[in-house]
Amino acid sequence: MRNSLPIILGMLLPVLVRAEEILVEPTPLTLATAMARSLENVRTVQANVTTRTATVARFEALKHFIPMANLPQLVVGLNNVAGRASSNSIFPDITGGTPFNGPGLVHAELSRANLFFPLDPSGQITALPIAVEGIRAKRIMEELVRRSQVELAAQNYYESKRILYAAETAGLALILAKRIEAQITRKIEHKQAHELDGTQARADRAKAEVFVSEVEKTSRIAQRRLALVLHASRLLTPQETTAVPIRLEAGYQFDLADSDEVDLAMVHDLPTTREEAIEMARRKRLEVRLLVVGLNIARLQDKRDLLRLLGVGSLPLGLSFKNTTIPNGGPVTLGMIFGTLYDLPVIDIGLWSNIRRARLEVARSQLDLERALLEIEEDAGNSWDRWEQAKLEFEQRTREMNLAREARERAGRLLEQKQAIDIDVLVTDVHLSQARTNLWTGWFNLQLARLDILRSTESLLDYLRDQGIAPPQRLAPPTPPTLWTRLCARLGHPTQEP
């Protein structure tokens, strides 16, 4: 029995650990935490990776400006051309170990000094600017993804939290329906009500149960949507022998006492009028900046097609050194081989069609930019109007909440004076809960309208920065200690033998 005790404890330990994890109450989710976690989800990390890989195109464009030359061959070849002896100079990779002896070029048949300039004017002049504009476009698209994910996180967070207030109202409505059914049943027994009233009461109770089930189902769906937006990306997580389990989270906890307010006082340049909001949106919106980049790229491509009128070719410069001593046929010869000449392709129909197409791309990009400016002006104005309307609706919901609270207090006083029954008080409780749900709905709509103002004026990412909302730091996986670390630890703390 004593020997089997460690085995039993070893079998029960994982079960106890899982039970402890189940009993630990999760930390309530807040708006700031939801926004921060949305900045490290799959779409955001993919956009970040795309931005980083866009620099490869710039590196490829830079290679077109770097002449490729074999410097050891070039130095040896030019020294021999100048008549300077290069005896005992051996370049195994170039001449196969053949030394250069005597004046002139001797036994240098395998030696070539190649200098190559990849000369393509239409590509060289525009490749690097297009690559730079492409990197700028990727960065703007990354900011667009970050902004959209933050907006989705806030919307799904408020929706998931709002349904919890609706669930409270649905629960009270179900309790009221059961109480009314019981009251009708007693009246039917005493011949004070008709059987039809009982059927109606049972139907109302079943309807309340269906409504409670509907609210619970809606809550689960809303939390799954929230979990999808907040899903942390495992793309950069080092995989070991077992794959990291990928699944959606469930069962978020919310602090219903937290107002989750979006404080616009943190924004320094918040517009004060509708016209200022429209002007700021036209100046700062990411969509406009992205279309400007697209217009710049279209113009550069048009310039590239125009440069192709100079001709397309390459200019390789080869210096070929041979064994040209006097006994072998004469003095040193230097052959310079030129490649394709640059002829004017006047009758190249494909080139002229590309030029027309590039001009059409520039015109279309300009039209897209103008249309986007009009749409952004409309969006900014609508966002401002929705914000103003959300403030009015919240004020009205506040007045309705005060009215329901006064009705509940009055019902309580009537119950104390025995001028009302408990069902009347329960009815006022349901109305108060419904008014409270409507009040929080109006409050959340007001916060979403504030976030929409920040989005339309392109201040949402600045608001996150000022609030200190950043992706949570990912814990680095523990690394096993090295042999040197273990030896130092053993030397510092020697094992004491009994």
C-alpha positions in Angstrom: 0.0 0.0 0.0 2.9 2.3 0.9 4.5 1.7 -2.5 1.3 2.3 -4.4 0.6 5.7 -2.8 3.0 7.7 -5.1 1.4 6.0 -8.1 -2.1 7.0 -6.9 -1.0 10.6 -6.2 0.6 10.8 -9.7 -2.7 9.7 -11.3 -4.8 12.1 -9.3 -2.5 15.1 -9.7 -3.6 16.0 -13.3 -7.2 15.7 -12.3 -6.7 18.0 -9.3 -4.8 20.5 -11.5 -7.7 20.6 -14.0 -10.2 20.9 -11.2 -8.2 23.9 -9.8 -8.2 25.5 -13.3 -12.0 25.1 -13.5 -12.6 26.6 -10.0 -10.4 29.6 -10.8 -12.7 32.5 -11.7 -11.6 34.2 -14.9 -10.8 37.9 -14.9 -13.7 40.0 -16.3 -13.1 41.3 -19.8 -12.9 45.1 -20.3 -13.2 47.3 -23.3 -9.5 48.2 -23.2 -8.5 44.5 -22.9 -10.7 43.6 -25.8 -9.1 46.3 -28.0 -5.6 45.3 -27.0 -6.2 41.6 -27.7 -7.7 42.5 -31.1 -4.3 44.0 -32.1 -2.7 40.6 -32.1 -5.2 38.4 -33.8 -4.7 36.5 -37.0 -5.6 39.3 -39.5 -3.4 41.9 -37.7 -0.4 39.6 -37.6 -0.8 38.6 -41.2 -0.9 42.3 -42.2 2.2 42.9 -40.2 4.1 40.1 -41.8 3.0 41.3 -45.3 4.4 44.8 -44.4 7.7 43.3 -43.4 8.0 41.2 -46.5 7.3 44.2 -48.7 10.9 45.3 -48.1 12.1 42.4 -50.2 10.7 44.2 -53.3 12.8 47.2 -52.4 15.9 45.1 -52.0 15.3 43.5 -55.4 14.9 46.9 -56.9 18.2 48.0 -55.4 20.0 45.2 -57.1 19.3 46.7 -60.5 21.5 49.7 -59.5 24.5 47.7 -58.4 27.0 46.7 -61.2 28.1 43.2 -60.9 31.9 42.8 -61.3 34.6 40.2 -60.5 37.2 42.4 -58.8 40.1 40.0 -58.6 39.8 39.2 -62.3 39.4 42.9 -63.1 42.6 43.9 -61.2 44.7 41.2 -62.7 43.5 41.8 -66.2 44.0 45.5 -66.1 47.5 45.1 -64.6 48.5 42.8 -67.5 47.0 45.2 -70.0 49.1 48.0 -68.6 52.2 45.9 -69.2 53.0 45.4 -65.5 54.3 41.9 -64.7 52.1 39.9 -62.5 54.3 36.9 -61.9 53.5 34.5 -59.1 50.0 35.8 -58.9 47.7 32.8 -58.7 43.9 32.9 -58.5 42.7 29.3 -58.3 39.0 30.2 -58.7 39.8 32.2 -61.8 42.7 30.6 -63.7 42.5 27.1 -62.3 46.0 27.6 -60.6 47.8 28.9 -63.7 50.3 31.6 -62.7 50.8 34.9 -64.6 54.5 34.9 -65.7 56.5 37.5 -67.7 55.3 40.6 -69.4 52.0 40.8 -71.1 49.3 38.2 -70.7 50.7 34.7 -70.5 48.6 31.6 -69.7 45.6 33.8 -69.0 43.3 32.1 -71.4 40.9 31.1 -68.7 41.1 34.5 -67.0 38.3 36.9 -67.7 37.6 40.2 -66.2 33.9 40.7 -66.6 32.2 43.9 -65.7 28.4 43.9 -66.3 26.0 46.7 -65.9 22.3 45.6 -66.1 21.2 48.7 -68.0 17.5 48.9 -68.4 16.4 52.5 -68.2 12.6 51.9 -68.0 13.1 49.4 -65.1 16.0 51.1 -63.3 14.5 54.5 -63.1 11.1 53.4 -61.8 11.8 50.1 -60.0 13.0 51.6 -56.7 10.3 54.3 -56.5 7.6 51.8 -57.2 9.0 49.5 -54.5 9.1 52.4 -52.0 5.5 53.3 -52.8 4.6 49.6 -52.4 6.0 49.5 -48.9 4.1 52.6 -48.0 0.9 51.0 -49.3 1.5 47.9 -47.2 2.0 50.0 -44.1 -1.3 51.9 -44.8 -3.1 48.6 -45.3 -1.7 47.3 -42.0 -3.2 50.4 -40.2 -6.5 49.8 -42.0 -6.6 46.2 -40.7 -5.7 47.4 -37.1 -8.4 50.0 -37.2 -11.1 47.7 -38.5 -10.2 45.0 -35.9 -10.4 47.5 -33.1 -13.8 48.6 -34.3 -15.0 45.0 -34.6 -13.7 44.2 -31.1 -15.6 47.2 -29.6 -18.8 46.4 -31.4 -18.8 42.7 -30.4 -17.8 43.5 -26.9 -20.7 45.9 -26.3 -23.1 43.5 -28.0 -22.0 40.6 -25.8 -22.3 42.8 -22.7 -25.6 44.3 -23.7 -27.2 40.9 -24.1 -26.5 40.1 -20.4 -28.8 43.0 -19.4 -31.5 41.6 -21.7 -31.0 38.1 -20.1 -31.8 39.6 -16.7 -35.0 41.2 -18.1 -35.9 37.9 -19.8 -35.4 36.0 -16.5 -37.7 38.4 -14.6 -40.3 38.2 -17.4 -40.3 34.4 -17.1 -40.7 34.6 -13.3 -43.6 37.0 -13.8 -45.2 34.7 -16.4 -45.0 31.8 -14.0 -46.6 33.8 -11.2 -49.4 35.0 -13.4 -50.0 31.4 -14.6 -50.2 30.2 -11.0 -52.6 33.0 -10.1 -54.9 32.2 -13.1 -54.8 28.5 -12.1 -56.0 29.4 -8.6 -58.8 31.6 -10.0 -59.9 28.8 -12.3 -60.2 26.5 -9.3 -62.4 29.0 -7.5 -64.5 29.6 -10.6 -63.2 33.2 -10.9 -61.6 32.9 -14.3 -62.3 31.1 -17.6 -60.3 28.2 -18.9 -59.3 30.3 -21.8 -57.4 32.6 -19.4 -55.4 29.6 -18.2 -54.6 28.6 -21.8 -53.4 32.2 -22.5 -51.3 32.2 -19.3 -49.6 28.9 -20.2 -48.9 30.2 -23.7 -47.4 33.4 -22.3 -45.2 31.3 -19.9 -44.0 29.1 -22.8 -43.3 32.2 -24.9 -41.2 33.6 -22.0 -39.3 30.4 -21.8 -38.6 30.4 -25.6 -37.5 34.1 -25.2 -35.1 33.1 -22.4 -33.7 30.4 -24.6 -33.3 32.8 -27.5 -31.5 35.3 -25.4 -29.1 32.6 -24.2 -28.4 31.4 -27.7 -27.8 35.0 -28.9 -25.4 35.5 -26.0 -23.4 32.4 -27.0 -23.3 33.5 -30.6 -22.2 37.0 -29.7 -19.4 35.7 -27.5 -18.2 33.4 -30.2 -18.0 36.4 -32.6 -16.1 38.3 -29.9 -13.8 35.3 -29.5 -13.2 35.2 -33.2 -12.1 38.9 -33.2 -10.0 38.5 -30.1 -8.3 35.2 -31.2 -4.6 35.5 -30.6 -2.5 34.6 -33.5 -0.3 31.5 -33.1 1.6 32.1 -36.3 4.7 33.3 -34.5 4.5 30.8 -31.7 7.3 28.3 -31.8 5.9 24.8 -32.4 7.4 21.9 -30.5 6.6 18.2 -30.6 2.9 18.8 -30.1 1.0 21.4 -31.9 -0.5 24.3 -30.0 -4.3 23.7 -29.7 -6.3 26.2 -31.7 -9.8 26.8 -30.5 -12.1 29.7 -29.7 -12.5 30.9 -26.2 -15.9 30.7 -24.5 -17.7 32.0 -21.4 -16.4 35.5 -21.1 -17.0 37.3 -17.8 -18.1 41.0 -17.9 -18.1 43.5 -15.1 -21.7 45.0 -15.5 -20.8 47.8 -13.1 -18.0 49.1 -15.5 -19.3 51.8 -17.9 -16.5 51.1 -20.5 -16.6 54.8 -21.4 -14.7 56.1 -24.4 -13.1 59.2 -23.1 -12.8 61.8 -26.0 -11.0 64.2 -23.7 -7.8 62.2 -24.5 -8.0 63.3 -28.1 -6.3 66.6 -28.5 -7.4 67.6 -32.0 -11.0 66.4 -31.9 -13.2 68.4 -34.2 -15.8 70.6 -32.6 -18.1 71.1 -35.7 -19.3 68.9 -38.5 -17.3 70.9 -41.0 -14.1 70.4 -39.1 -14.8 66.6 -38.9 -15.3 66.5 -42.7 -12.1 68.5 -43.4 -10.0 66.3 -41.0 -11.4 63.1 -42.6 -10.5 64.4 -46.1 -7.0 65.1 -44.9 -6.2 62.1 -42.7 -8.2 59.1 -43.8 -6.1 56.1 -44.6 -8.3 55.2 -47.6 -7.3 58.5 -49.3 -3.7 58.0 -48.5 -3.8 54.5 -50.0 -5.4 55.8 -53.2 -2.8 58.6 -53.4 -0.1 55.8 -53.3 -2.0 54.0 -56.0 -2.0 57.1 -58.2 1.7 57.6 -57.6 2.4 54.0 -58.7 0.2 54.4 -61.8 2.1 57.6 -62.7 5.5 55.8 -62.3 4.3 52.9 -64.4 3.3 55.4 -67.1 6.7 57.0 -66.9 8.3 53.5 -67.2 6.3 52.8 -70.4 7.3 56.1 -71.8 11.0 55.4 -71.1 10.6 52.1 -73.0 10.6 54.3 -76.2 14.4 54.5 -75.7 14.6 50.8 -76.3 15.0 47.8 -74.1 18.3 46.1 -73.9 21.4 45.4 -71.8 24.9 46.7 -72.0 27.3 43.9 -70.9 31.0 45.0 -71.0 33.3 42.0 -71.3 37.1 42.3 -71.2 38.5 39.0 -72.7 42.2 38.4 -72.1 44.0 35.8 -74.2 47.5 34.4 -74.6 48.6 37.0 -77.2 52.4 37.1 -76.8 54.6 37.7 -79.9 55.3 34.0 -80.7 51.6 33.3 -80.5 50.4 35.9 -83.0 50.9 39.5 -82.0 50.3 42.0 -79.4 47.7 42.1 -76.7 44.2 42.5 -77.9 41.3 43.8 -75.9 37.8 42.8 -77.1 34.9 44.8 -75.9 31.6 43.1 -76.6 28.5 45.3 -76.5 25.0 43.9 -76.3 21.7 45.0 -77.7 21.7 48.5 -79.1 18.9 50.9 -78.1 16.8 51.4 -81.2 13.7 53.6 -81.2 10.7 51.1 -81.3 8.5 53.4 -83.3 6.4 50.7 -84.8 6.1 48.5 -81.7 2.3 48.2 -81.4 2.4 46.4 -78.1 4.5 49.2 -76.5 2.1 51.9 -77.7 -0.9 50.0 -76.3 0.9 49.7 -73.0 1.4 53.4 -73.0 -2.3 54.0 -73.6 -3.2 51.5 -70.9 -0.9 53.3 -68.4 -2.5 56.6 -69.2 -6.0 55.1 -68.6 -4.7 53.6 -65.3 -3.7 57.1 -64.2 -7.0 58.6 -65.2 -8.9 55.8 -63.4 -6.8 56.2 -60.3 -7.6 59.9 -60.2 -11.3 59.2 -60.6 -11.2 56.6 -57.8 -9.5 59.2 -55.6 -12.2 61.8 -56.3 -14.9 59.3 -55.6 -13.3 58.3 -52.4 -13.0 61.9 -51.2 -16.8 62.3 -51.8 -17.6 59.1 -50.0 -15.3 60.0 -47.0 -17.0 63.4 -46.8 -20.4 61.7 -46.7 -19.1 59.1 -44.1 -17.7 61.8 -41.8 -20.9 63.8 -42.0 -23.0 60.8 -41.2 -20.8 59.8 -38.3 -21.1 63.3 -36.8 -24.9 63.1 -37.2 -25.1 59.7 -35.6 -23.1 60.9 -32.7 -25.5 63.8 -32.2 -28.5 61.5 -32.4 -26.9 59.0 -30.0 -26.5 61.7 -27.4 -30.2 62.7 -27.7 -31.3 59.0 -27.5 -29.2 58.4 -24.4 -30.8 61.5 -22.7 -34.3 60.1 -23.6 -33.3 56.6 -22.2 -32.2 58.3 -19.0 -35.5 60.0 -18.6 -37.3 56.7 -19.2 -35.1 55.0 -16.6 -36.0 57.7 -14.0 -39.7 57.2 -14.8 -39.4 53.4 -14.3 -37.5 53.9 -11.1 -40.2 56.2 -9.7 -42.9 53.7 -10.7 -41.1 51.0 -8.9 -40.8 53.1 -5.8 -44.5 53.9 -5.9 -45.4 50.2 -6.3 -43.2 49.4 -3.3 -45.0 52.0 -1.2 -48.4 50.7 -2.3 -47.4 47.2 -1.4 -46.3 48.4 2.1 -49.7 50.1 2.5 -51.4 46.9 1.3 -53.0 48.7 -1.7 -51.2 46.4 -4.2 -50.1 42.9 -4.5 -46.6 41.4 -5.1 -47.4 40.7 -8.8 -47.9 44.4 -9.4 -44.5 45.1 -7.9 -43.0 42.3 -10.0 -44.4 44.0 -13.1 -42.7 47.2 -12.2 -39.5 45.3 -11.7 -39.7 43.9 -15.2 -40.3 47.4 -16.6 -37.4 48.8 -14.5 -35.1 46.0 -15.8 -36.3 46.8 -19.4 -35.6 50.5 -18.9 -32.2 49.6 -17.5 -31.4 47.5 -20.5 -32.5 50.3 -22.8 -30.4 52.7 -20.9 -27.3 50.6 -21.3 -28.1 50.0 -24.9 -28.2 53.8 -25.5 -25.0 54.2 -23.5 -23.2 51.6 -25.6 -24.5 53.1 -28.8 -23.1 56.5 -27.6 -19.7 54.9 -27.0 -19.8 53.3 -30.5 -20.7 56.6 -32.0 -17.7 58.2 -30.3 -15.5 55.4 -31.7 -17.0 56.0 -35.1 -16.1 59.7 -34.8 -12.5 58.7 -34.0 -12.5 56.3 -37.0 -14.0 58.8 -39.5 -11.4 61.5 -38.5 -8.6 58.9 -38.4 -7.9 59.4 -34.7 -8.7 55.9 -33.4 -5.2 54.6 -33.5 -4.0 57.8 -31.8 -6.6 57.3 -29.1 -5.3 53.8 -28.5 -1.7 55.1 -28.2 -2.7 57.9 -25.8 -4.7 55.4 -23.7 -1.7 53.1 -23.6 -3.7 50.2 -25.2 -1.2 47.9 -26.8 -1.1 44.1 -27.6 -0.3 42.1 -24.5 3.3 40.9 -24.3 3.7 37.3 -25.4 5.6 35.2 -22.9 8.8 33.7 -24.3 8.9 29.9 -24.1 11.4 28.7 -21.4 14.7 27.6 -22.7 16.5 24.7 -21.1 19.8 25.7 -19.3 23.0 25.1 -21.1 25.8 22.8 -20.0 27.8 25.8 -18.9 25.0 27.1 -16.8 24.5 23.8 -15.1 28.2 23.5 -14.4 28.3 27.0 -12.9 25.3 26.3 -10.7 26.9 23.1 -9.5 30.1 24.9 -8.7 28.3 27.7 -6.9 26.1 25.4 -4.8 28.0 22.1 -4.3 26.0 19.1 -3.3 26.5 18.4 0.4 26.8 14.7 1.1 25.5 13.4 4.5 
